Amino acid sequence: MTDSCQDISRRVSTAIVAALSMAFIAVLFSCASFGLPSTERILAVYGAPRFSDTDIEWMTTAWKKLEESEGSSREILNAGLSNDTTRLSQREIDRIRALRRMALYTTEPDEMHVPLALGRMKPKQLDFNPHFFQYGGFFFYGCGLLAGIAGLLGLVPLSGGLDPFIRDPDLMASFYLAAKIWPFFWSALLPVFVYRLARIGLSRKRSCL
């Protein structure tokens, strides 16, 4: 009788922990797309579902000049333009900076560290240094693995840097969704870890509580 009761208790405990994990996953995935870059967001703020070719040039080709130089943002950004007769004011430069954030960032500013860290790696040279250690390399490697699988499936581009994502913000959203599966997976295991830790010093019933 005692063994039977223990078996039932074990099954009930397993079912409760599994239900908590599944509920956790459901909540996480229901909120996964919140605040991601999208054509709808671009349309609402920019007035068109895609950026103009000129703005894309400013946000890609010219912006790389800015990132590679120590000069003033206005001088370097203007120097990167293909049209030498076009010059930007500081206000326009701030506008381009805002458009880049609109295209690449989510409403959670820390999430942008993932594509930036992955972009610093050079797998072909066996350089997997993310140059960012606030979260630890294990986190970025997992996100990169899932993003790579999404790339092999044709969901996101695996080359071209950030340029393709600026041209199509929905691609950026797909990248974030693919990368989020990694932390979601470990978050879903949290009820299991907590339960197993509680079982060390508590009864099965109290561990579920």
C-alpha positions in Angstrom: 0.0 0.0 0.0 2.8 2.3 0.9 4.6 1.7 -2.4 1.4 2.3 -4.3 0.8 5.6 -2.5 4.4 6.6 -3.2 4.0 5.7 -6.9 0.8 7.8 -7.1 2.5 10.7 -5.3 5.5 10.5 -7.7 3.2 10.6 -10.7 1.2 13.5 -9.4 4.4 15.4 -8.6 5.8 14.8 -12.1 2.5 15.9 -13.7 2.4 19.1 -11.7 6.1 20.0 -12.6 5.4 19.1 -16.2 2.3 21.3 -16.3 4.2 24.2 -14.7 6.9 23.9 -17.4 4.4 23.8 -20.2 2.5 26.7 -18.8 5.8 28.6 -18.5 6.6 27.8 -22.2 3.1 28.9 -23.3 3.4 32.3 -21.5 6.9 32.9 -22.9 5.9 32.1 -26.5 2.8 34.2 -26.2 4.9 37.2 -25.4 7.8 36.3 -27.7 6.8 38.6 -30.6 6.1 41.6 -28.4 8.2 44.7 -29.3 10.1 43.0 -32.2 11.0 45.0 -35.4 8.3 44.7 -38.0 7.0 46.3 -41.1 4.0 47.4 -39.1 6.2 49.4 -36.7 8.2 50.9 -39.6 4.9 51.8 -41.3 3.5 53.5 -38.2 6.6 55.6 -37.5 8.3 56.0 -40.9 5.1 56.2 -43.0 6.1 53.3 -45.4 6.6 49.6 -44.9 10.2 49.8 -46.1 13.0 52.4 -45.8 13.9 54.4 -48.9 17.0 53.5 -50.8 18.7 56.7 -49.6 18.0 56.0 -46.0 19.2 52.4 -46.4 22.4 53.7 -47.8 22.9 56.1 -44.9 22.1 53.3 -42.4 24.5 50.8 -44.0 27.4 52.0 -46.2 27.8 55.4 -44.6 27.2 54.1 -41.1 30.1 51.7 -41.4 32.4 54.6 -42.0 31.2 56.1 -38.8 31.8 53.0 -36.8 35.3 52.6 -38.2 36.5 56.1 -37.5 37.1 58.4 -34.5 36.1 61.5 -36.4 32.9 63.5 -35.7 29.7 61.6 -36.6 28.7 64.3 -39.1 32.0 64.4 -41.0 32.3 60.6 -41.2 28.7 59.9 -42.1 28.8 62.4 -44.9 32.1 61.0 -46.2 30.5 57.6 -46.5 27.8 58.7 -48.9 28.1 57.8 -52.5 26.7 61.2 -53.5 29.3 63.8 -52.6 26.8 66.6 -53.0 24.6 65.3 -50.3 25.3 66.4 -46.7 23.5 65.7 -43.5 22.9 67.9 -40.6 23.4 66.6 -37.0 19.7 66.4 -36.7 19.5 64.2 -39.8 22.2 62.0 -38.4 20.3 61.6 -35.2 17.3 60.7 -37.4 19.3 58.0 -39.1 20.5 56.7 -35.8 16.9 56.4 -34.6 15.9 54.6 -37.8 18.6 52.0 -37.3 17.3 51.4 -33.8 13.8 51.1 -35.1 14.9 48.5 -37.7 17.3 46.5 -35.4 16.3 46.9 -31.8 13.4 45.4 -29.8 11.7 47.3 -27.0 14.0 45.3 -24.7 17.4 47.1 -25.3 19.5 44.2 -23.9 18.3 41.8 -26.7 20.4 43.7 -29.3 23.5 42.4 -27.6 22.8 39.0 -29.1 23.2 39.9 -32.9 26.0 42.3 -32.0 28.0 39.6 -30.1 27.4 37.0 -32.8 28.4 39.5 -35.5 31.8 40.0 -33.8 32.6 36.3 -34.1 34.4 34.9 -37.1 33.6 31.2 -37.3 35.6 30.7 -40.5 38.7 31.9 -38.6 37.7 29.8 -35.5 37.2 33.0 -33.6 34.2 32.6 -31.3 35.0 35.4 -29.0 31.7 37.5 -28.5 33.7 40.4 -26.9 30.8 40.7 -24.5 30.7 38.7 -21.3 27.8 40.1 -19.3 25.8 37.0 -20.1 28.6 34.5 -20.6 29.6 32.8 -23.9 27.3 29.8 -23.4 24.3 32.0 -23.8 25.5 33.5 -27.1 26.6 30.1 -28.5 23.2 28.6 -27.9 21.5 31.6 -29.5 23.9 31.5 -32.4 23.3 27.7 -32.9 19.5 28.3 -33.2 20.0 31.3 -35.4 22.3 29.2 -37.6 19.6 26.5 -37.9 17.1 29.2 -38.8 19.5 30.4 -41.5 19.9 26.9 -42.9 16.1 26.7 -43.1 16.1 29.9 -45.1 14.3 31.9 -42.3 17.1 34.4 -41.8 20.2 35.4 -43.9 23.6 34.0 -42.7 25.7 36.6 -44.5 25.6 40.3 -45.3 25.9 41.5 -41.7 23.1 43.7 -40.5 22.3 45.1 -44.0 19.6 42.5 -44.9 17.9 43.1 -41.6 17.8 46.8 -42.1 16.2 46.3 -45.5 13.6 43.9 -44.1 12.8 44.3 -40.4 10.7 41.1 -40.5 14.0 39.2 -41.0 15.2 40.8 -37.8 12.1 39.6 -36.0 12.7 36.1 -37.3 16.2 36.2 -36.0 15.1 37.3 -32.5 12.4 34.6 -32.4 14.9 31.9 -33.3 17.4 33.1 -30.7 14.8 33.3 -28.0 14.2 29.6 -28.1 17.5 29.1 -26.3 16.6 31.1 -23.1 13.0 29.8 -23.3 14.3 26.2 -23.2 16.2 26.8 -20.0 13.5 28.9 -18.5 11.1 26.0 -19.1 13.4 23.7 -17.1 13.3 26.1 -14.1 10.3 24.4 -12.4 12.2 21.1 -12.7 15.4 22.5 -11.2 13.5 24.2 -8.3 11.6 21.0 -7.6 14.7 18.8 -7.6 16.5 21.2 -5.3 13.5 21.3 -2.9 13.4 17.5 -2.9 16.8 17.5 -1.2 15.4 18.7 2.1 11.6 18.5 1.8 9.0 15.9 1.2 7.5 15.3 -2.3 4.3 17.2 -1.4 6.1 20.2 0.0 8.5 20.3 -2.9 5.5 20.8 -5.3 4.3 23.6 -3.2 
